[in-house]
């Protein structure tokens, strides 16, 4: 890795928790803070909230003072995430959550959406946004890479849609994001307000079992392989 992206492990974290931090929480920093401008009070919607990035978005959103709505196909996963502060859980795997979001937000919609799912829920994410809302595109678990955009809604609501991939960013740009993350978010790890949720830890000789567990979609949070 680039030495400019290395950071000291916060004292409270185990090595396994530290390993579960960068790829999720730095991406979440980019979505929620750097580009998403999330603050205390507004609503945040996270699709596939039980995923690694989804849980990190939930945790970070709550630390920032936001109210969080999450979608998942599993009622059990949503119940587990209530213990982490999930305000409203919507059990669904489809793009049919707009009405529930509007009910939870008194008809106003959410200020920021984190779309982990992909194109199959893109339109519903746009519909669920409030005036001047922001939509972060972070994943495509559904493997649907295209979607129809309602230009009129985008225009009328003054919406912002952005991605968070690092593939085309320079090393210097990535390093700047890491420094900003260390400044703005790492203190929450130091004082215990943030801690990665590690579902299971496998030994390296258990790598096939770890992959099988990941493919089962049974986890909440991160899976870690100890080398």
Beta strands, then each sheet from edge to edge (+ up, - down):
strand 1: 43-46
strand 2: 67-72
strand 3: 88-91
strand 4: 110-115
strand 5: 129-137
strand 6: 160-163
strand 7: 198-203
strand 8: 222-226
sheet 1: 3+ 2+ 1+ 4+ 5+ 6+
sheet 2: 7+ 8+
end
